[in-house]
Structure formats: C-alpha cells, structure tokens
Amino acid sequence: MIRIRKRTAARTPAAQAGAEPGPGFEITFDGRPVHALPGRSIAAVLWSDSVLTWRTTRVNGRPRGAFCGIGSCFDCLVTVNGVPGRRACLRPARPGDVVTTQEGDGHAGLDR
C-alpha cells in the first residue's frame, strides 16, 4: 500500500531548517544600487533585479550571464570589488560589494 503524505505550509525547506533570513542589504551593480538578501549568490541577486547578462565575450562582445549555475562554465564572470574573473553563481553577495560588468577577460586597463 502506498501512503501519500499531504503537504502543509510548515513543510517548506525554510521551515524545516528553521531558517530566518537576516535583513536585506545593498550591493552596487554598474553604479546603481541593487537590493540583496543574505545567502544569495551575486547571480541570484542580479536575477532578482531582472539583470540577465553581466559579461561580454572577448572576441565578439556577445552578452553572457549565468548558464550552468554551478561554476563549471565560466559564463557568469563579473568583476567584484575591482577583482575580475569572479563567478557570480558561486560568490555570495556581501553588503557593499561593488559588482561591474566584465568585458572580455576583465583585465583591460589593469597593470599586468
């Protein structure tokens, strides 16, 4: 006999874990403030603000954003606090982060 368990509102992942999100904060993306919640990746914060692309390719300048969402593809690279090549899908957003669109390899104008 198969028993089907009825789902209730209390059986959400957050309720099961006892999670209580902390207060929101702001990061800056390309010079404008973006609201963030604790525990979200930079990619999730940008998605929640309707930003779908934040990098251009080296050769043709084509737009890129998150593709795989697990850090394998490197399509989601951004510059965070002046450091290029950060994977937005893996890096948690932190209060005060300054995130900018990464063009090409992100090293244009930097001393090598």
HELIX and SHEET records of a PDB file:
HELIX    1   1 ALA A    9  ARG A   11  5                                   3    
HELIX    2   2 PRO A   13  ALA A   17  1                                   5    
HELIX    3   3 ILE A   42  SER A   48  1                                   7    
SHEET    1   A 5 ARG A  32  ALA A  36  0                                        
SHEET    2   A 5 PHE A  25  PHE A  29 -1                                        
SHEET    3   A 5 VAL A  98  THR A 100  1                                        
SHEET    4   A 5 LEU A  77  VAL A  80 -1                                        
SHEET    5   A 5 VAL A  83  ARG A  87 -1                                        
SHEET    1   B 3 PRO A  63  ARG A  64  0                                        
SHEET    2   B 3 ARG A  55  THR A  56 -1                                        
SHEET    3   B 3 GLN A 102  GLU A 103  1                                        
END                                                                             
